[in-house]
């Protein structure tokens, strides 16, 4: 599980496009899981 908190929606968008995040997501997570679920919400 990964739980992240961002200052605002712009920070979340920047994180999602970050090359380091993309490298981990595409190189480590996606090849090693059968299913994945993600969701964003504001509090």
Secondary structure, 3 states (H helix, E strand, C coil): CCCCCCCCHHHHHHHHHCHHHHHHHHHHHHHHCCCCCCCCCCC
